[in-house]
Each structure stands twice: as structure tokens, then as C-alpha cells.
Amino acid sequence: MKICVASSRQSTLALWGRLLPASAAIWFVNGGSRSVQADVLMMSGVWAFDRYGGRPGREAAQILPNTRGDGLPEWIVVPPFRPVVERDGEFVTREDFAEVSPAHYAVLRSLQAVREEFGDSVTVVLDLSLLGMDDPNDESTPASVAQAIQEFLAG
């Protein structure tokens, strides 16, 4: 599987490039996801559900077909949230996932879902602006995603 990290902010790409593992499977594109030839686009549900269908889900990534002809990849994967439980009328992250970063969980589970659905011969774009991860001052998110990608590529 090839993974493309796309952002229109060069400063964000520089940060991610420094923190993500050096790998032939990962490359960086200065620009939006429309400028990349890919099979799958990882996109937050905030942007995806109105355009491509689906609805918020907790523990599983959703793979949605893109039939809109909008220049984006044929498939959209919407990352899941960490699992929750109801405690005293409130929903809280399950204890066994409390120490797992939301970004780590979302990216790892999404990449695993793409592999299960399409195998390893696809290209996936992580469009940082469409994932809400395009902050050049946030080191924790790319560090968490780096761990998720390393874990995914090792498995």
C-alpha cells in the first residue's frame, strides 16, 4: 500500500515529513487531494457524510463509494472514533483505549479497513485539511499517526 500525505501548507508537510517514518510507502504532496492519483481518500465524517453518505460510527472505519464525479478518488474512508461506554449518563472513552491517541486509532483502523477491503495494491491519501490535522504547530497528531503507520506497515 502506498500512503500519500497531502496538505496545502508547506510548514505542515515539513513537520509531518520530519515525524513520519522514512519509507518508500509514504510520500508527501504540497496541494490538495485532487492533485494526487489515488484509489482511496481518508476524510473526516464531518466532510464526508453529507457528500458520500454513511453516518457517524464509533469503532469501525467506513468505506464509502464516490459516485459524484468530483475529481476525488473512487473510495472515501471515514476514520472511526475510539470506542466509548456509557458511565453515569455520559459517554466516555473505554478504559482500554484511554491511552490511545484518537489520531492513532483513526488512522490505524482506517488503513486496516482499506487493506481488508482492497488489499495492498492501492494508494491512500491522507488529506490533512480534510482530516482536521493540518496544524503546523501540532506535533502530537503527526507523532501519533507516525506510530500508527509504523504499526500498520509492520503488520
C-alpha positions in Angstrom: 0.0 0.0 0.0 1.2 3.5 -0.8 0.3 6.3 1.5 0.3 10.0 0.4 0.1 12.8 2.9 -1.3 15.9 1.3 -1.5 19.5 2.6 -1.5 22.9 1.1 0.6 24.2 3.9 4.3 23.6 3.4 5.0 24.1 7.1 2.6 21.3 8.0 4.2 19.0 5.4 7.6 19.8 6.7 6.5 18.8 10.3 4.9 15.6 9.1 7.8 14.7 6.9 10.1 15.1 10.0 7.9 12.9 12.2 6.6 10.2 9.9 8.9 7.2 9.3 11.1 7.3 6.2 9.5 4.8 3.9 9.1 4.2 0.2 5.4 3.6 1.0 4.9 7.2 2.2 5.2 10.4 0.1 4.2 14.0 0.6 2.3 16.3 -1.7 2.1 20.1 -1.4 -1.5 20.6 -2.5 -4.9 19.1 -2.1 -6.1 15.6 -2.6 -7.3 16.4 -6.2 -3.7 16.7 -7.3 -2.9 13.1 -6.4 -3.7 9.9 -8.4 -5.1 7.6 -5.7 -7.7 5.0 -5.1 -8.9 6.0 -1.6 -9.2 9.3 0.2 -9.2 9.4 4.0 -11.7 12.1 5.1 -13.3 13.1 8.3 -17.0 12.3 8.6 -17.7 16.0 9.1 -16.9 16.5 5.4 -17.8 13.0 4.0 -21.2 12.1 5.3 -23.2 14.9 3.6 -21.4 14.3 0.2 -21.0 10.5 0.1 -23.5 9.0 2.6 -22.9 7.0 5.7 -23.4 8.2 9.2 -21.2 8.6 12.3 -19.9 5.3 13.7 -17.6 4.5 16.6 -15.4 1.6 16.3 -15.1 0.8 12.6 -13.9 2.8 9.6 -16.5 3.3 6.9 -15.6 2.9 3.2 -18.0 4.9 1.0 -18.2 4.9 -2.8 -17.6 8.2 -4.5 -20.1 8.3 -7.4 -20.2 12.1 -7.6 -17.5 12.6 -10.3 -15.9 15.3 -8.2 -12.3 14.6 -9.1 -11.6 12.8 -5.8 -10.7 9.1 -5.5 -13.3 6.4 -6.2 -13.4 5.5 -2.5 -13.7 7.5 0.7 -12.7 6.1 4.0 -14.1 7.8 7.1 -12.0 7.1 10.2 -13.7 5.8 13.4 -13.7 7.3 16.8 -12.2 5.5 19.8 -14.7 3.1 21.5 -16.8 4.6 24.3 -19.0 3.3 27.1 -21.8 5.0 29.0 -21.0 5.8 32.6 -23.3 7.8 34.8 -25.2 9.1 31.8 -22.1 10.3 30.0 -20.2 8.7 27.2 -16.5 8.2 28.0 -13.7 6.5 26.1 -13.4 2.9 27.1 -10.7 2.4 29.6 -8.6 0.0 27.4 -8.4 2.8 24.8 -7.9 5.8 27.2 -4.2 5.9 26.5 -4.6 5.5 22.7 -4.4 8.8 20.7 -7.6 9.5 18.7 -5.4 10.1 15.6 -3.5 6.8 16.1 -6.7 4.9 16.4 -8.4 6.6 13.5 -5.6 6.2 11.0 -4.6 2.7 12.0 -8.2 1.4 11.9 -8.8 3.2 8.6 -5.7 1.7 6.9 -6.6 -1.7 8.2 -10.1 -1.4 6.8 -8.7 -0.3 3.4 -6.3 -3.3 3.4 -9.2 -5.7 4.3 -11.4 -4.3 1.5 -8.8 -3.7 -1.3 -5.5 -5.4 -0.3 -2.2 -3.7 -0.5 -2.2 -2.6 -4.2 -4.0 0.7 -3.5 -2.9 4.3 -2.9 -4.4 6.1 0.1 -4.4 9.8 0.5 -4.4 11.4 4.0 -5.6 14.9 3.1 -4.6 16.7 6.3 -7.1 19.5 5.9 -10.0 17.1 5.3 -8.9 15.1 8.4 -8.7 18.2 10.7 -5.0 17.5 11.1 -3.5 20.5 9.2 -2.0 22.4 12.1 1.8 23.2 11.6 2.1 23.8 15.4 0.6 20.4 16.5 3.4 17.8 16.9 1.3 15.2 18.8 -1.0 14.4 15.9 1.7 13.5 13.4 3.7 11.7 16.1 0.6 9.5 16.8 -0.1 9.0 13.1 3.6 8.0 12.6 3.2 5.3 15.3 0.0 4.1 13.6 1.6 3.9 10.2 4.7 2.1 11.5 2.4 -0.4 13.2 0.4 -0.8 10.1 3.4 -1.2 7.8 5.0 -3.7 10.2 1.8 -5.8 10.2 
